[in-house]
Amino acid sequence: MSGRTRRQIGISETNCDICGTRGLPVFESRITRRGLALINPWWHQHRRTYEQCPACGMKYRLKAGRRV
């Protein structure tokens, strides 16, 4: 099984629905290319974008910049 890498790509303007914290960090997560994936021409990273509240840990999945 391959691992995932995560990086912060910005800060959102929205509030957390659970605790009300402002300025949630936006992260992008994707599969790390390893093993046979290095030579596979059809390999896909399966990117996921989400906001995560630093106070309560709630994650909000994003699609095209909007919550899903």
N, C-alpha and C positions, 0 to 999 in steps of 0.2 A: 504494500500500500504506500502511496506517495504522500508526502507531507504537504502542508499548505504554508504559504508565506503571506504575511499581513503587513500592510504599510498604511500609514495615515496620509490621506490625500487632502484634508482640509477640515474646516469647522463649519457646521451648519448653523442656520439662523433659527431653527425650530427649538421648541421646548420638549422635555421628556414628559410623556403623558402620565407617568407614575409618580415622580417626585417633583417635577416642575423645574429641573435644572436647565439653564440656558446654555447655548453654544455647545452642542454635542459634536464630538469629533467624528469625522467620516472616514471609514476604513475600506480598503479594497483587499480582498483575500483571493488567492488563486493557487492552483496546484503547482508544485515545484516539478520541473521537468527532470526526470531521472531514469536511469536504466534504459529499457528499450524505447522509451518515449523520445530519447535523444535522436534516434534514427527514423522514427515514425513521422512521415510527412503529413498525416491527417490528425496529429495530436492537437488537442484543444485544452486551453488553460482553465476553463470553467470559472470565470471570474464572478465574484460576488461582491456587491457593494452594500454597506450598511452603516448606520449610525449606532454608536454605543454610548450609553450614559455612564460617565465616570463615577457617579454617586451610587446608583442602585444596580448598574450592570445590565439594564434592559437593552436589547438589540432591536433595531428597526430596520428591516430589509428595504433597500432602495432599488428602484428600477427606473431608469432614465431620469434620475435626480429626484424622484418622488417616492414617498413611502408606499409600500405595497400592503 
